[in-house]
C-alpha cells in the first residue's frame, strides 16, 4: 500500500485533486450594446409572495400533528366555503400541503397577463407531485395583492418508499412550478414616463465605461443629451411624450460601446481548487524558484510463521515501511521580463513541471513581492 505526500502548496488542495485554470487570452475587446451593459432605473421586476394550499396529493401531504397550520388553513378554507367543521373534529389531511408561492412580476405587466410561479412546501409533505394549487393571492412588499395564483403543479422530482422503510428520491419533489399559473390583477406604478431624465445604471461599475456610454449617446443623438453622474449612472434627456420615449430608448439601447478592460484579478476558490485569471494580469521582472518535494511511503506486510513442529510458535504479521524523498526535475528557476502576460506565466510554470497547486503558491509569492499586478482574491 502506497501513500504519496506532497509539500503543501495550497492548504485546501491535495496532490491528487485536479485543478482547472481558466485562462482568457489577450484579445481586443468587442463592442457591446448599451442594453447589455446597463439597465434603466425604475424598470425592474417586483417580487411577489403568497401562502396557499396544494390539494389532490396521493397521501404525501402534511401530517396533521407536525403541521398544525395546515389543519388551521384547511378549516378556514372550509368555513369560507360554507362548511362548518365541528370543533371536536381533528383534521388529518394527508392529501393537503401548505405551500408558499413566489414569483417575479415582470415590469409593465398589465391586468390579465399571466406569468410563471414557483410553489414550495413549508410543512413536512413528502411530495407535491400530482397536486393542484388552490386560489392564492400574491402580495408585494407593500402588502397589496398584485396577482392571483392557481393551477396544476409540474414537479420534476420523484419520491418512492417501500413498506420495509427503503426509499428513493430523485431531484426535489417538494417544489414545483406552474407555467402561467398567476394572473396579474394590478399594475405596479413606474416612473418611466414621469421624470424628464432617464437614468442608465451600469451592471459593472466603471468610470471609463460610463464615459464611453455617455459619449456614444451624445455622438448619436446630439451633444448634451447624456452626461455621467458617477461610476455607475448616466443621465439622459428624453422626450416627454411616452410614445416618443419608447422609440428614443430603443435607439439608445442598440448603440455599440466598447467597455473598458476589467481590473486585473486572480480568483482562487479554496474549496474546489479552481483558479481563474483574467487577461489583464501582468507580472513585473521577477525570478522564481519553487521546490516540489514528494515523499513516498511504502508499506509491505511480512508474515512470520513458526517451524513445522514448533509447539508454542504462532503466525505473526509485521509491517515494513520504506520512506523515500524525491525532487523530480532539475529546472526550478525561471525569470519574468517586464510586462509579461498571463500566457507567459502559465507557460513558464508548466515548463518547470509545477502543478496547478504550485501555480497558486507562486502567484501568492509574486503578489507579496509586489511583482503581480493584480488583485488576488480567495473565495
TIKE-350602 format. One record per residue (C-alpha): residue number from 1; residue in one letter; x, y, z. Coordinates in steps of 0.25 Angstrom, whole numbers. Each point is the difference from the previous one (the first is absolute). Last residue first. Layout:
N
[NUM 'a' [X Y Z]] ...
***
This chain:
379
[379 'x' [-53 131 -8]] [378 'x' [15 5 -1]] [377 'x' [2 13 -8]] [376 'x' [14 4 -5]] [375 'x' [-1 14 -7]] [374 'x' [9 1 -11]] [373 'x' [14 6 -4]] [372 'x' [8 -12 6]] [371 'x' [14 5 3]] [370 'x' [-2 6 13]] [369 'x' [7 -11 8]] [368 'x' [-12 -4 7]] [367 'x' [-8 -1 -13]] [366 'x' [11 -8 -6]] [365 'x' [0 -10 12]] [364 'x' [-15 -2 -1]] [363 'x' [1 -2 -15]] [362 'x' [11 -11 2]] [361 'x' [-8 -7 11]] [360 'x' [-12 0 -10]] [359 'x' [8 -5 -11]] [358 'x' [6 -11 9]] [357 'x' [-15 -5 2]] [356 'x' [-1 0 -15]] [355 'x' [12 -9 -2]] [354 'x' [14 4 -2]] [353 'x' [8 -8 -10]] [352 'x' [10 11 -4]] [351 'x' [-6 2 -13]] [350 'x' [-14 1 5]] [349 'x' [3 12 9]] [348 'x' [7 7 -12]] [347 'x' [-12 -2 -9]] [346 'x' [-10 5 11]] [345 'x' [8 13 2]] [344 'x' [2 2 -15]] [343 'x' [-15 -1 -3]] [342 'x' [-3 10 12]] [341 'x' [8 11 -6]] [340 'x' [15 5 3]] [339 'x' [1 15 1]] [338 'x' [15 0 4]] [337 'x' [7 -14 -1]] [336 'x' [-4 -12 9]] [335 'x' [12 -9 3]] [334 'x' [0 -15 3]] [333 'x' [6 -9 10]] [332 'x' [-3 -15 4]] [331 'x' [5 -7 -12]] [330 'x' [6 -14 5]] [329 'x' [-13 -8 0]] [328 'x' [-5 -9 11]] [327 'x' [3 3 15]] [326 'x' [0 -13 7]] [325 'x' [-1 -6 14]] [324 'x' [-1 -14 3]] [323 'x' [-7 -8 12]] [322 'x' [0 -15 1]] [321 'x' [-10 -6 10]] [320 'x' [0 -14 5]] [319 'x' [-12 -5 7]] [318 'x' [0 -13 8]] [317 'x' [-10 -12 0]] [316 'x' [2 -11 10]] [315 'x' [-3 -15 -2]] [314 'x' [1 -8 13]] [313 'x' [12 -7 8]] [312 'x' [-3 -8 12]] [311 'x' [1 -15 -5]] [310 'x' [9 1 -12]] [309 'x' [0 -12 -9]] [308 'x' [-2 7 -13]] [307 'x' [8 12 4]] [306 'x' [-7 13 4]] [305 'x' [-5 10 -11]] [304 'x' [4 15 -2]] [303 'x' [-9 8 -10]] [302 'x' [5 13 -6]] [301 'x' [-9 11 -4]] [300 'x' [6 11 -8]] [299 'x' [-2 15 2]] [298 'x' [5 10 -10]] [297 'x' [1 15 4]] [296 'x' [4 9 -11]] [295 'x' [3 15 3]] [294 'x' [0 9 -12]] [293 'x' [7 13 1]] [292 'x' [-3 11 -11]] [291 'x' [8 12 3]] [290 'x' [-3 14 -7]] [289 'x' [10 10 -5]] [288 'x' [-5 13 -6]] [287 'x' [8 12 -5]] [286 'x' [-8 12 -2]] [285 'x' [-2 12 -10]] [284 'x' [-14 5 1]] [283 'x' [-12 -9 -3]] [282 'x' [-13 4 -7]] [281 'x' [-15 -5 2]] [280 'x' [-9 7 -11]] [279 'x' [-4 -13 -6]] [278 'x' [-8 -6 12]] [277 'x' [4 -10 9]] [276 'x' [-9 -11 6]] [275 'x' [6 -11 9]] [274 'x' [-10 -11 5]] [273 'x' [5 -8 12]] [272 'x' [-14 -4 4]] [271 'x' [-1 5 14]] [270 'x' [11 10 -1]] [269 'x' [-5 7 -12]] [268 'x' [11 9 -5]] [267 'x' [-4 13 -8]] [266 'x' [11 8 -7]] [265 'x' [-3 14 -4]] [264 'x' [5 11 -9]] [263 'x' [-12 10 0]] [262 'x' [-8 -2 -13]] [261 'x' [3 7 -13]] [260 'x' [-10 11 -3]] [259 'x' [-13 -3 -8]] [258 'x' [0 3 -15]] [257 'x' [-14 6 -3]] [256 'x' [-10 -3 -11]] [255 'x' [-13 7 0]] [254 'x' [-12 -9 1]] [253 'x' [-5 4 13]] [252 'x' [0 15 -4]] [251 'x' [-9 -2 -12]] [250 'x' [-11 -8 7]] [249 'x' [1 10 11]] [248 'x' [-4 11 -9]] [247 'x' [-11 -9 -7]] [246 'x' [-6 -2 14]] [245 'x' [1 15 4]] [244 'x' [-7 4 -13]] [243 'x' [-12 -8 5]] [242 'x' [1 6 14]] [241 'x' [0 14 -4]] [240 'x' [10 7 9]] [239 'x' [12 -2 -9]] [238 'x' [13 -5 7]] [237 'x' [12 7 6]] [236 'x' [9 -11 4]] [235 'x' [7 -1 14]] [234 'x' [12 -10 1]] [233 'x' [2 -9 12]] [232 'x' [10 -9 5]] [231 'x' [14 6 2]] [230 'x' [-7 14 3]] [229 'x' [-10 10 -6]] [228 'x' [4 -2 -15]] [227 'x' [-6 10 -10]] [226 'x' [-10 -3 -11]] [225 'x' [-7 8 -11]] [224 'x' [10 12 1]] [223 'x' [5 -2 -14]] [222 'x' [-9 -7 -9]] [221 'x' [-7 -13 -3]] [220 'x' [10 -10 -5]] [219 'x' [13 7 5]] [218 'x' [-6 4 13]] [217 'x' [-5 -14 3]] [216 'x' [14 -6 -4]] [215 'x' [7 10 9]] [214 'x' [-9 -3 12]] [213 'x' [3 -15 -2]] [212 'x' [14 2 -1]] [211 'x' [1 9 13]] [210 'x' [-8 -11 8]] [209 'x' [10 -10 -6]] [208 'x' [12 7 5]] [207 'x' [-6 3 14]] [206 'x' [-3 -15 2]] [205 'x' [-11 -6 8]] [204 'x' [-5 -13 -6]] [203 'x' [-15 -1 -3]] [202 'x' [0 14 -4]] [201 'x' [-12 9 4]] [200 'x' [-7 8 -10]] [199 'x' [-8 11 5]] [198 'x' [-11 7 -8]] [197 'x' [-3 15 2]] [196 'x' [-13 7 -1]] [195 'x' [-6 -9 10]] [194 'x' [-15 -5 -1]] [193 'x' [0 -10 -12]] [192 'x' [9 -11 6]] [191 'x' [-4 4 15]] [190 'x' [-7 -14 2]] [189 'x' [-13 -4 7]] [188 'x' [-2 -15 1]] [187 'x' [-12 -5 -7]] [186 'x' [-11 -7 7]] [185 'x' [-7 -14 -2]] [184 'x' [11 -7 -8]] [183 'x' [-3 -15 -2]] [182 'x' [9 -11 6]] [181 'x' [2 -14 -4]] [180 'x' [5 3 -14]] [179 'x' [9 -12 2]] [178 'x' [-2 -6 13]] [177 'x' [13 -4 7]] [176 'x' [4 -10 10]] [175 'x' [6 -3 14]] [174 'x' [0 -11 10]] [173 'x' [4 -11 -10]] [172 'x' [15 5 -1]] [171 'x' [9 -8 -9]] [170 'x' [-3 -15 0]] [169 'x' [-3 -7 14]] [168 'x' [1 -15 3]] [167 'x' [-6 -7 12]] [166 'x' [2 -12 9]] [165 'x' [-8 -1 12]] [164 'x' [-5 -14 -1]] [163 'x' [-13 5 -6]] [162 'x' [6 6 -11]] [161 'x' [2 15 -3]] [160 'x' [0 8 -13]] [159 'x' [4 15 -3]] [158 'x' [0 7 -13]] [157 'x' [5 13 -4]] [156 'x' [-4 9 -13]] [155 'x' [-13 5 6]] [154 'x' [-10 7 -10]] [153 'x' [-11 5 9]] [152 'x' [-14 2 -4]] [151 'x' [-6 14 1]] [150 'x' [-3 12 8]] [149 'x' [7 13 3]] [148 'x' [-6 14 1]] [147 'x' [8 13 -2]] [146 'x' [3 14 5]] [145 'x' [-6 -1 14]] [144 'x' [5 12 9]] [143 'x' [9 -3 12]] [142 'x' [10 11 -4]] [141 'x' [11 -11 -2]] [140 'x' [-9 -6 -11]] [139 'x' [-11 -10 2]] [138 'x' [-4 -13 -7]] [137 'x' [-15 -5 3]] [136 'x' [-1 -15 -1]] [135 'x' [-12 -7 -7]] [134 'x' [3 -15 2]] [133 'x' [13 -7 -4]] [132 'x' [-2 -13 -6]] [131 'x' [8 -13 3]] [130 'x' [5 -11 -8]] [129 'x' [14 0 5]] [128 'x' [1 9 13]] [127 'x' [9 -10 7]] [126 'x' [4 -4 14]] [125 'x' [-8 11 7]] [124 'x' [6 4 13]] [123 'x' [-4 15 0]] [122 'x' [5 12 -8]] [121 'x' [-2 -6 -14]] [120 'x' [4 8 -12]] [119 'x' [-7 5 -12]] [118 'x' [7 8 -10]] [117 'x' [-8 9 -10]] [116 'x' [-1 3 -15]] [115 'x' [-7 13 -5]] [114 'x' [-13 4 -6]] [113 'x' [-6 13 -5]] [112 'x' [-14 4 4]] [111 'x' [4 13 7]] [110 'x' [12 6 -7]] [109 'x' [15 -3 3]] [108 'x' [9 12 -3]] [107 'x' [12 -7 7]] [106 'x' [-1 -15 2]] [105 'x' [-6 -5 13]] [104 'x' [11 -9 7]] [103 'x' [-6 -13 6]] [102 'x' [-3 -6 14]] [101 'x' [-11 -10 5]] [100 'x' [2 -6 14]] [99 'x' [-6 -13 3]] [98 'x' [-9 -8 10]] [97 'x' [-3 -14 -5]] [96 'x' [-13 -8 -1]] [95 'x' [-1 -15 -3]] [94 'x' [3 -5 14]] [93 'x' [-11 9 6]] [92 'x' [-1 -3 14]] [91 'x' [-11 9 5]] [90 'x' [-3 -1 15]] [89 'x' [-15 0 3]] [88 'x' [-4 6 13]] [87 'x' [-2 14 -5]] [86 'x' [-11 -5 -10]] [85 'x' [4 4 -15]] [84 'x' [-10 9 -6]] [83 'x' [0 1 -15]] [82 'x' [-4 13 -6]] [81 'x' [11 1 -10]] [80 'x' [7 10 9]] [79 'x' [-1 -10 12]] [78 'x' [6 -11 -9]] [77 'x' [12 10 -3]] [76 'x' [2 3 15]] [75 'x' [0 -15 4]] [74 'x' [10 -2 -11]] [73 'x' [9 11 5]] [72 'x' [-1 -5 14]] [71 'x' [3 -14 -4]] [70 'x' [12 4 -8]] [69 'x' [5 10 11]] [68 'x' [0 -12 10]] [67 'x' [12 -7 -8]] [66 'x' [6 -10 9]] [65 'x' [-13 -7 5]] [64 'x' [-8 1 -13]] [63 'x' [11 -6 -9]] [62 'x' [2 8 -13]] [61 'x' [-2 -6 -13]] [60 'x' [5 -13 -7]] [59 'x' [-13 -8 1]] [58 'x' [-3 1 -15]] [57 'x' [0 15 -1]] [56 'x' [-13 7 -5]] [55 'x' [1 13 7]] [54 'x' [11 11 1]] [53 'x' [-3 11 10]] [52 'x' [4 15 0]] [51 'x' [9 11 4]] [50 'x' [5 11 -9]] [49 'x' [12 8 -4]] [48 'x' [3 10 -11]] [47 'x' [14 6 -4]] [46 'x' [0 11 -10]] [45 'x' [8 0 -13]] [44 'x' [7 13 -4]] [43 'x' [-2 12 -9]] [42 'x' [2 11 10]] [41 'x' [15 3 -4]] [40 'x' [2 -4 -14]] [39 'x' [11 -11 -1]] [38 'x' [14 0 -5]] [37 'x' [10 -8 -7]] [36 'x' [-8 -10 -9]] [35 'x' [-10 11 -3]] [34 'x' [12 9 -4]] [33 'x' [4 -10 -11]] [32 'x' [13 -6 0]] [31 'x' [13 4 -7]] [30 'x' [11 -11 0]] [29 'x' [12 1 9]] [28 'x' [13 -3 -7]] [27 'x' [6 -13 4]] [26 'x' [9 -5 11]] [25 'x' [-3 -14 3]] [24 'x' [-9 -4 11]] [23 'x' [5 -11 8]] [22 'x' [-8 -10 8]] [21 'x' [9 -8 10]] [20 'x' [-7 -13 3]] [19 'x' [5 -7 12]] [18 'x' [1 -15 1]] [17 'x' [1 -5 14]] [16 'x' [10 -11 3]] [15 'x' [11 9 5]] [14 'x' [-9 6 10]] [13 'x' [-7 13 0]] [12 'x' [-6 7 13]] [11 'x' [13 6 5]] [10 'x' [7 3 -13]] [9 'x' [15 -3 -2]] [8 'x' [1 -10 11]] [7 'x' [12 -10 -4]] [6 'x' [-5 -13 -5]] [5 'x' [-4 -13 7]] [4 'x' [-2 -12 -8]] [3 'x' [-5 -13 7]] [2 'x' [3 -14 -5]] [1 'x' [-6 -13 4]] 
***
